[in-house]
Amino acid sequence: MTDGGSSEIEKLAHMANQIANFFRPYPEQAARDGVRTHILSFWTPKMRAELLAHADGLKLDPLVMAVLPGLA
Amino acid sequence: MSLIKEIDYGTPIRVSEARVALTIDGQAVTVPAGTSVMAAAVYAGTQIPRLCATDSLEPFGSCRMCLVEIDGRRGTPASCTTPAENGMVVHTQTPRLAKLRRGVMELYISDHPLDCLTCAANGDCELQDMAGTVGLREVRYGYEGDNHLRNPEALKDESNPYFTYDQSKCIVCNRCVRACEEVQGTFALTIAGRGFESRVAPGATDFFGSECVSCGACVQACPTATLTEKSVIEHGQPEHSVITTCAYCGVGCSFKAEMQGSTVVRMMPYKHGGANEGHSCVKGRFAYGYATHKDRMLKPMVRAKITDAWREVSWDEAIAHAAGEFHRLQAAHGVDSIGAITSSRCTNEETYLIQKLVRAGFGNNNVDTCARVCHSPTGYGLKVTLGTSAGTQDFASVAHADVILVIGANPTDAHPVFASRMKKRLRDGAKLIVVDPRHIDLVRSPHVQASYHLPLRPGTNVAVLNAMAHVIVTDGLVAEDYVRARCDLADFESWARFIADPHHSPEAVEALTGVPSADVRAAARLYATGGNAAIYYGLGVTEHSQGSTTVMAMANLAMATGNIGHVGAGINPLRGQNNVQGACDMGSFPHEFSGYRHVSDDATRETFEGLWGTHLRSDPGLRINNMLDEAVEGRFRGIYIQGEDIAQSDPNTQHVTAALEAMECVVVQDLFLNETAKYAHVFLPGSSFLEKDGTFTNAERRINRVRKVMPPMAGLADWEVTVALSNALGYKMYYTHPSEIMDEIAAMTPTFSGVSYAKLDQVGSVQWPCNDAAPLGTPVMHIDRFVRGLGKFMITEYVPTEERTGARFPLILTTGRILSQYNVGAQTLRTENRKWHREDELEIHPFDAESRGIVEDDLVLVASRSGEVALHAHITERVQPGVVYTTFHHAKSGTNVITSEFSDWATNCPEYKVTAVQVRRTNRLSDWQEQFADNEVALKRVDMLAPAAE
């Protein structure tokens, strides 16, 4: 995030990366499951769609990138 | 209705399985061992005269009124200090005793004003009662000698805003002094002088200037009019009382609202209240005047634009206008373009209705609650590890704790009644560990001394807890039998390997946390080996980027040491507001129904669809922060906010207000025209806790009744307004009383299935789960097994916040609240409590102040990446170098103008506790503060020329 606030999509990317940071110490598959389940449980479909739609232009954690297909 | 008078046993009720049998005045009675003869007499149905004894205090034996004769014993022992014994034969009424008591009473009255008819305590004076009981008919000593009656005005201290101290009426029974020590634990009072000069004194100053915290325990204990509520002096004695629940913090104290008609004369803590057991704090006891403050808005109002003046309208017009706008927005911008926020200040029934309105009436799941910004990480972290989103113990459990770990909480300020219970246990020998950046009062105060204070740098909770767990694992202190029997072993082994890694050792993280490694090691060993260990925590845990991780780290620590599932142990969130627990329980979060069941759970959703008669969405809705972000982007257009003030309480104020300004229909339901209402288009007058029926659920899961003691000042209780709005939206609700809403909650929520108003009226309160398996509730959870089955250890790597200090912003700001004030100050600042807190100040360490040329009371600019505000500086070593602290009680301070938008990774709970700032001297308010002053006028105008509402 930057001074004075960020755009909504930047915030979504930041949230996703934070979630990945938490699950990173877990084994690869467990980490992916954790990130995916968390986003599916707490994000609206529109938020997930926004993240998917803008994924290429965002600095997303590899763990997030890995679970993107499961968020559709 | 009548005035409720609890039985006073004279000395504390003793609990013992052993029994003793004795005879009192020919009546056989059996009592628990340890019971005094005085209390045994009450059990036997008689009362022994007394003045210095009351059952909230240990016996003192000074007044010599409670003398008795006991067969086979010499003299006339005091019944309060004499334990009942098997075979004892006691006589409480004999000619000898009568003569002695009358003689003592005569001496008391010889130095007491005889103004009973005009005394404020007339009708409620134990001295008066005792004079009558002993048959005092004359005072032979006259009033010519030395006494305390000659110049009574000079002996009065009226400095405290809520009670007076009139020395002329003091009988030096010590009850007030002992109440301050034993009940409150503040030790503010003493007996000054000797012999005839002996008088109660709040130190060498007046009450207002003393250490007194105005809890009211001394006033409650006083048997005369020496310490008297000013409200009683003004109104006279109450004629009836109603048991209800305080609407301030999450302790949830029970009170007797003592009334004259529909006027509250005083709030008296209720002895049978499970949370408070007869104690209170300055807020609940005295600061209820906001409910009838002249600032209350009592007419519904609407306006087209926020720059327009408000126009008073009828309830029907306001409701129809709000419903029409919500319909318009959904038709134009989609079903998801509106949402609502429930309040932790409102009842369970009210929050349940709002989420029902959103899910069934709005047709989406865009409902959230203010727990989002305080304890949402508690809900997440405890659900994941233990299986349910609540604390594990009742408050009484603390009396059995041997080690108490307080982290990120300041109970003496924010949860004072529980703090008194905790301090009592500490005085009795429990050990204390405090993990807090600040030198809070618990670290060292009269008769309390923390064994270890770990003054960590803000934002390093996880690192410190991991380091403690590292010590426990590597020192071999894990409760292996417990873990093997109760927890998922695979998860435990993964966690144990993770936490044993050297990078978690206290030495490895010392530079990061600022906490000496030796202290961390010692604290960890004490926690693991000191007996029953209990964790109590607050927003210093949750309001961080790693809030949920910290909650899980605490659960790991407790499970590893076997400290969950029995009395004296546990993990206990100290909830900030009165009904945070309840608002969460009731399904206020966008992803779950009542009882913490996810909206995607088909069986649960279908059950609700069946009862509510409508299709319900299976996908989570928007959180508050998501609503605000989408509003700024133009996709979220309308919101219904009940009892919350997000424009003052939520982080990054300018982002919040920008979002509110972007919306087309903001509906605020509140007692006052609060900060959020400046951006509203519809204002619906709220009702205070005194004006409605319902329930609150406190931090120990205790469901307490809220009872209406006066009619709603604006005509409707809050739940009635929600029903009206729902009906106007086309989703019909048919409730006629909140008890019917609770019946529905019980029918739909497994953990509440045994709850009803009838049961609450019968037993007082219950702690959920309350169902067939536990019809009277569950004081301690997870006793034989965790709610989720096996306890789940989570890997809690420390991930630093991205809010970084540096050259531009070298200090860390952390925020909190103080004893006299509550949250955004809307309530407490409209009471005499404002005298204790005229403005929010910035606490700064002498080192940081000196290096900036700042002296005490300088106006300083506090600047962050989000904004700037000016506050007066208070130089103190309570904060460590590099850390500054302030409160957020005054709207004009704009404390949340400077807090950031960083938030907890799991729940988006804002990171209020870590904001990088710079501080420098200034000679003017910040631009935001100057704009605030303008908006106070521009955005709060009410058109006085409009036609009167119905």
HADDOCK unambig.tbl for C-alpha pairs under 7 A between the chains (distance, minus, plus):
assign (segid A and resid 3 and name CA) (segid B and resid 865 and name CA) 5.16 0.50 0.50
assign (segid A and resid 3 and name CA) (segid B and resid 866 and name CA) 6.25 0.50 0.50
assign (segid A and resid 4 and name CA) (segid B and resid 865 and name CA) 6.58 0.50 0.50
assign (segid A and resid 4 and name CA) (segid B and resid 866 and name CA) 5.28 0.50 0.50
assign (segid A and resid 8 and name CA) (segid B and resid 629 and name CA) 5.82 0.50 0.50
assign (segid A and resid 15 and name CA) (segid B and resid 905 and name CA) 6.43 0.50 0.50
assign (segid A and resid 18 and name CA) (segid B and resid 905 and name CA) 5.24 0.50 0.50
assign (segid A and resid 19 and name CA) (segid B and resid 905 and name CA) 5.60 0.50 0.50
assign (segid A and resid 19 and name CA) (segid B and resid 906 and name CA) 6.63 0.50 0.50
assign (segid A and resid 22 and name CA) (segid B and resid 797 and name CA) 6.95 0.50 0.50
assign (segid A and resid 25 and name CA) (segid B and resid 797 and name CA) 6.97 0.50 0.50
assign (segid A and resid 41 and name CA) (segid B and resid 620 and name CA) 6.86 0.50 0.50
assign (segid A and resid 42 and name CA) (segid B and resid 591 and name CA) 6.20 0.50 0.50
assign (segid A and resid 42 and name CA) (segid B and resid 620 and name CA) 5.85 0.50 0.50
assign (segid A and resid 43 and name CA) (segid B and resid 620 and name CA) 6.12 0.50 0.50
assign (segid A and resid 44 and name CA) (segid B and resid 619 and name CA) 6.30 0.50 0.50
assign (segid A and resid 44 and name CA) (segid B and resid 620 and name CA) 5.19 0.50 0.50
assign (segid A and resid 44 and name CA) (segid B and resid 621 and name CA) 5.49 0.50 0.50
assign (segid A and resid 44 and name CA) (segid B and resid 622 and name CA) 6.43 0.50 0.50
assign (segid A and resid 45 and name CA) (segid B and resid 619 and name CA) 6.95 0.50 0.50
